[in-house]
Amino acid sequence: MGIFTTYIETKIKIISVNKDIVEIVVTKQECDGGFALGKEITRTTLLKIGEEKTI
């Protein structure tokens, strides 16, 4: 029997736009084995228009 972690909710918030660069905040709500842990992981990043990024 193992414990696994999965993300159940992802929020994306646009903070600012400057020419072709967008600043965003990504927040993931974590759950473990189907039970919400209440742990949030937040990352802030800059993206150019059309760019893809894994954070």
C-alpha positions as CSV (number, residue, x, y, z in Angstrom):
1,M,0.0,0.0,0.0
2,G,1.6,3.2,-1.1
3,I,0.8,6.9,-0.6
4,F,0.5,9.0,-3.7
5,T,0.1,12.7,-4.2
6,T,-2.0,14.3,-6.9
7,Y,-3.0,17.9,-7.6
8,I,-6.7,18.5,-7.7
9,E,-7.0,22.2,-8.5
10,T,-4.8,24.6,-10.4
11,K,-5.3,28.4,-10.3
12,I,-3.6,30.8,-12.7
13,K,-3.6,34.5,-12.0
14,I,-2.2,37.2,-14.4
15,I,-0.2,39.7,-12.4
16,S,1.0,42.1,-15.1
17,V,1.4,42.5,-18.8
18,N,4.4,44.5,-20.2
19,K,4.6,44.6,-24.0
20,D,5.0,40.9,-24.9
21,I,5.8,39.6,-21.4
22,V,3.2,38.3,-19.0
23,E,3.8,37.7,-15.2
24,I,1.6,34.9,-13.8
25,V,1.1,33.1,-10.5
26,V,0.2,29.4,-10.6
27,T,-1.2,27.9,-7.4
28,K,-1.8,24.1,-7.1
29,Q,-4.0,22.7,-4.3
30,E,-2.5,19.3,-3.2
31,C,-4.4,16.2,-2.1
32,D,-3.0,12.9,-1.0
33,G,-4.9,9.6,-1.6
34,G,-8.2,11.5,-2.1
35,F,-7.9,13.5,1.1
36,A,-7.2,17.3,0.8
37,L,-4.1,18.2,2.7
38,G,-4.7,21.9,2.5
39,K,-1.1,22.4,1.1
40,E,-0.8,24.9,-1.7
41,I,2.2,25.2,-4.0
42,T,2.6,28.6,-5.5
43,R,5.0,29.6,-8.3
44,T,5.5,32.9,-10.1
45,T,7.0,33.1,-13.6
46,L,7.3,35.3,-16.6
47,L,6.1,34.2,-20.0
48,K,6.5,35.7,-23.4
49,I,3.3,35.7,-25.6
50,G,3.0,32.2,-27.1
51,E,5.6,30.6,-24.8
52,E,5.0,27.3,-23.0
53,K,6.6,26.6,-19.7
54,T,6.4,23.8,-17.1
55,I,6.6,25.1,-13.5
